[in-house]
């Protein structure tokens, strides 16, 4: 049975989404944890290569594997559990609490195996809060404006990421021990936990309401979602290869300082801010498929450009392209809200994370081998090919809109 037939609509005038307390809270959380993510992601990979830790590029790739394996094995389970419980808030709160703890634990982890444990805990926490924040915010979106409104929500994360790269990193990078980096991340995640604890309000589950433990079956009954999940996994093989080694490439190939690494990486977040709203609105008007295909292919071209760059100016151009590509990727969540009723969106979001993480299990170890034995630039060229292949798959496999009102 199609979920479209049973999907309750999120009625309301398109401009009123900001009136929702839950939307404002999710927006605030996304902006805040975007700062933490923007600080920790690039500097953490530099920390792995710091002489005090001394991991090889192959070991850095295996840490990416640990993270991706965790994110591949847990999202569907967490989504099913949160759908079945009818609650999002507890998962969000403890997810942020665990993120704060794991950020602080990096200060005591100096070997591969201890870093692998911390990476596992950090990935588990990410699954818990990210999946449920996204599932919660989709309940506030309105018909015929979901792409634009979810884009408006995702702008908050891009703002936070840009603040991290252009404002916070230049200060924490002054500490060569990385203590300021990880303590800043821990404090920001703790702030997110407090915001969620105080601000998120969930209506109590109705007595006698039907169980949602089988929601995952309904999600898999939607062909277009299965197609999206498959080619998201293909694309993520390449994207995860690039993301794992981007900071190392800027450091070891172009010899940029930490503040400049932050600025180059943060350039994409600046472009994302208008692109998220514009591409979300475009998907509401012209359908999800053209925007998704555009995003996957542009993202792949971006990685190839990074791998061929003779100087950092090419990388800056590639980051502009990634800002457009990543903004388009988020339309996948709008597609889920088109096809999946609110009570099953935890499972659907979990499967989306699973598809991304499944491809990411393969990408970092391959990228680590290529980086160690062939060269860092080649990692990005190979990764770009996988991302483009994912876009081509969507182009031919996603079905056109049907009479039920599907917006693909």
N, C-alpha and C positions, 0 to 999 in steps of 0.2 A: 504493500500500500504506500502511495506517495505521501510524504510528510506534508506536502502542500495542501492536501485535503484536510488535514487536521490542525494546521498551523494557526494559532491565534495571532491575529494581527496586532501590531504595536501601534494602535491608532494615536493620532494627535497631530497638530499642525507641525510641519517640518521645522519651523524655527524655534520650537519650544523645548528642545531637548535639554538646553542648559538649565531649565527650571527643575529638572530632576535632581534630587539630592544625591542619588546613587551615581548619576552621570558625573556630577561635579566632583564627587569623592574619587571616582575611578580616574578622572582626568588629573586630579591632584596627585594621586598615587603614581600614575604613569610618569608624570613629570619628575617626581622625586626619585623613583627607582631608576629612571633614565639617567639621572646624574650619577648614581652609584655604578650602574652598568658602564657608563661612559668613562668613568675613572678606572674601574678594575679591569675591564676587558683588554685594552691595549697594554697597560703597564704590567699586568699579570704575566703576559707572555714575555715581556722583557725581563721580568724577575726570574722566570724559569731559566733564562740564558745568562743571568748575572753570575760572575765568578764565584760568589758565595754559595750559589746553588749548582750551577755548572751542568745543566741538562743539555744533551745533544738535541739537534733538530728532530731526530727520530723519536726521542723520548717526549719532546713537546707534542709531536704528532700522536703518540700513544695516550697522552693526557687528554687530547681532544677526543680520542676514541672512548676513554672512560666516561667523559661527559656525555658524548652522544649515545653510548650504550645505555646509560642511565635514563636519558631522555627518550630513548626508544622503548624501553621496557616498562616505564611507569605512567606515561600520560593517559593511556586508555584506562588503566586501572584507577588512577586518581579521578578521571572524568566520570567513570561509572560510579565510583563511591560518592562523589560529590552530587551527582544527579540523584542517586538513590537516597541520599540523606536529605535532599532538598535544601541544602545549605551551601553557601559559598563563603561566608565570613570566616568560619573557623579555619578553613584551608588557607585563606589569604593571610590571616593573622599569624598562624604558625609558620607559614612559608617565609614571611618576612623575618620572623624571629630566627629561624634557622639560617637564613641568608646572612643575618648580622653575625651570628656565631661563626659561620664558615669563613666570612671575610676576615674576622679576627684570627682564626686558626692559621691563616697563611703565615702569620708572624712566627709561628713555631714549626712550620713545615719547611725543611731544607733538603729533603731527599725525594727521590722519585716516588717511593711507596707512600710516604706520608702525604705528599702532594696529591697522589691518586685518591687517597681517602677524602681529603678536603674537597677535591674536585667532585667526587661522588655526592657528598653532602650538599655542596653548592648547587649541583644540577637538580637534586631532589627538591630542594627549596624553590628553585626557579619554576619547576613544573607545577608545584602546588599553588604559588601565588599568580603566576602569569596566566595559566589556564583559567583560573576562577575569576580573576579580574576581567579578562576578556569575555567570559561567559556572562558575568554580571552586567557589564556595560551593554551587551547586545539586547538585554531586556528593556532598555530605555530608548532604543532607536525606533523611528517611525517608518511606516510604509512609504515607498517611493523616494526615500531620502537616506536609506541605510548606508550607501556608499559614501556620500558626503559627510554624514554624521559620524560614521566610524573613522573616516579620515580626519575629522575635526578632533576626535578623541586621540588618535595616534599622533597628531601634531604635538601633543603634550610630551610624549616620549622623545620626539626629535628635539624639542626645546631643551629638555633635560640633558640629552646627550650632547647637544651643542654647548650648553653651559659647562658641562664637565670638561669638554675638550678645549674650550677657549678660555675658561675662567679658573676651573679648579685644578686641572693638571699642571699648569705652570707653577702653582704653589706647592702641590704635593711632590712634584718632581725635584724640588730643591733638596729633598731628603734622599740621599743615595741608598739608605737602608730599606726603603720601601715601607717603613713602618707608618708614615703619614698616609700613604696610599691605602693600605688595608684598614687602618683605623678610621679614615674618612668614610670608606665604604661601609664599615660596620655601624657607624653612627647614623649614616643616611638610611640604611635598611631598618635600623631600630626606630627611626622617625616614621618610616612607612608603617611599621607595625602599630605604632601608637595612633596614627591617623586612621588606619583601618579599624582598630579596636573602638575608637570613639565615634567615627563618622559613618561607618557602614551600618545600615539598618535593613534587616531582612524581615519581610512579613512572615509570621509563623506558618508552617505548613498546615493546610486545611485538613481537618479531621476527616478520615475516610477518603482522602484523595488517592487516586490510582498510583500504584508503584511505578517507578521509572527505571527499575533495575535492568529492563530489557531494551533501553533506549538505543544501545549500540547496534542492535539488529535493524532498527528503523533507519539509522544513519547509513549503514552499509547497503540498504535497499535502494539508495539514491545513486544511480549510475554516474551522474556528473561529479558527485563527491568522490567516488572511487577513482575516477579518472584524475581528478585534481590531486588526490593523495599519491597516486602512483608517480605522476610526473613531477610533483613537488619533491618526492624522494630522489628522482633522477637528477633534478636541478641542484638539490642540496649536496649531492656528492661533490660537485664542482665548487659551489659556494662555500662549503665548509673547509675545503682545501685552502681557498683564498683567505677566508676570515681567520683561520688558525695562524697563518704566517704573515699577515699584512704588516703588523708592527715590526716583526723581525726583518722583513724585506726592507722597510723604510730605514731601519737601524743599520743593517749589515750591508745592504747594497748601496743605499744613498747616504748613509752616515748622518742621518738627521738626529737632532737632539730630542729629548722626550717632549718638550713643549711643542716642537714643530711636528713631531709624529702625531700628537694630539690634534693639532690644527688641521693637518692634511686629512686625518680620519674624520674629524668633525665637520669637514666641508660638506660631506654627504648629508649630514643631519640638517644643515642650513637649507640645502636644496629641498629636502623632504618636507619642510614646513609648508610651503605653498603647494608643492606637488601632491601631498596627501589629500588636500581638499579638492584640488582641481581634478585629479584622476578619480577620486571618489565620486565627484559630481558627474564626470564623464561616464563612469560605469553605471550610474543611475539612469543616464540618458540613452547611452548606446549599448549597454549590456556589459556583463562582467568579462566575457571571453576576450574581446579585443584588448582590454587593459591588461589582463593576465598574460596573454601571449606577448604583448609589448614588454611587460616587466621582465619576464623570463629571458627573452632574447637580449634586451638591453643590458641586463645584469651579466649575461655571458660575454657580450662584447666588452663590457667594462673590465672583466678579469683578464681577457686577452690583451687589452690595452695596457693594463698594469704589467703584465709579463713581458711586453715588448718595449716598455718605456725606456728611452735612452737617458732621460733625466726626469726629475720629479715633477716638472710641469705636465708631462703626460699623465702622471698619476693623479694630479689635481683635476684634469679633464675627466679622467675615469671616475673620480669620486662624484663629480657632478652627474655623470650618467647613473651611478649607483643610487644617488638620491632619488632620481626618477624611477629607477627599477624597484627599489625597496618600497617606495610609495605605492607602486602598482601591485606588489606582492600582497599588501594588506587587503586588497579587494577580495582575496580568498575568504576572509572573515565575513564580508558582506554577502558573498555567495552562500556561506553556511547559514546566515540568518534568513536568506531567501527560502532555503530548502528545509530547515530544521526548526521544529518548535522549541520554545525556550527551555522546556524541561529536559530536552535531550542535547542541549548545546554543550554541556560539559563533556559528554562522550564525543561529540563532533570535534570540539576543540582539541581534545586529547588525541584523536586520530590525526588531526592536522599536525600537532606537535610530533606525533609518532612518525609520520611520513617524513617530516623534516629531519628528525633525529636518526631515522633508519639510514637515510642517505649519508648523514654526517658520521655514522659509524665507519663507513667505508672511506670517506674522503681524507680525514686527517692522517691515518697511517700511510695511505698511498702518498699523500703530500709530503709527509715526513721522509719517506724513502727517496722520493724525487729530489727534495731539498738537500738531503744529506749526500746523495750520490751523483746527482746531475746538476742541480743548481736551483736556487730559489725562484728565478724568473720563470722557469719551466713549469713550476707548480701552477701558476696562474693561467698559463696558456692551456694546459690540460683541463684545469677546472672550468675555464670558460666554455670549452667544448661541451661538457656535461650540462651546463646551464642552458646553452642554446638548444641542445637536444630535448630538454624538458619543455621548452617553449614550442618547439616543432610538434612534439607530442600533443600538447594542448590544442594547437591549431587544428589538428586533424581529428582529435578524439572527443573534444567537448561538443555536446550536441547543441543545436540551435534552440531558441525558446519554443516552448510548446503552448498549447491552448490554455493550460492552467495558470499561465502568467509567470513562468520561470524567466528570470532576467539574464540568463547566460547569453 
